[in-house]
Amino acid sequence: MANKRVKEFFQLGDVGNYFFRVFRKSDPESKPNFNLRMMHGINKISILMFLAALIVWIVKRLA
């Protein structure tokens, strides 16, 4: 039972799983095109920048 709670605590959720989508097996017949890969790359960068700005904002508010 405690093992299950620890596992649930460390789940990444939707945003975390978005970053590690590469490791999942996808349909071998479908090949993502260049535009789709670039869109996902830009989305990942924007999420990281938002989280960094949020951390900076919180640190400034607490200081």
TAVENHU-V113564 format. One record per residue. N is the residue number from 1. RES is the residue in one small letter. PHI is phi in degrees with one decimal (* if undefined). Layout:
<<N	RES	PHI> <N	RES	PHI>>
//
This chain:
<<1	m	*> <2	a	-65.9> <3	n	-62.0> <4	k	-67.7> <5	r	-66.0> <6	v	-65.3> <7	k	-62.4> <8	e	-65.7> <9	f	-64.2> <10	f	-96.1> <11	q	-70.1> <12	l	-81.4> <13	g	80.0> <14	d	-66.4> <15	v	-68.4> <16	g	-64.7> <17	n	-68.5> <18	y	-62.2> <19	f	-73.9> <20	f	-109.2> <21	r	-65.6> <22	v	-61.4> <23	f	-81.0> <24	r	-80.7> <25	k	-79.5> <26	s	-111.3> <27	d	-65.9> <28	p	-66.2> <29	e	-81.2> <30	s	-91.2> <31	k	-114.3> <32	p	-66.4> <33	n	-83.3> <34	f	-60.7> <35	n	-62.7> <36	l	-66.8> <37	r	-64.2> <38	m	-65.9> <39	m	-61.7> <40	h	-66.2> <41	g	-63.6> <42	i	-66.2> <43	n	-61.9> <44	k	-64.3> <45	i	-62.9> <46	s	-67.4> <47	i	-65.0> <48	l	-63.8> <49	m	-65.9> <50	f	-62.5> <51	l	-65.1> <52	a	-64.9> <53	a	-64.9> <54	l	-64.4> <55	i	-64.9> <56	v	-61.1> <57	w	-62.5> <58	i	-65.1> <59	v	-64.3> <60	k	-65.7> <61	r	-68.0> <62	l	-81.6> <63	a	-84.5>>
//
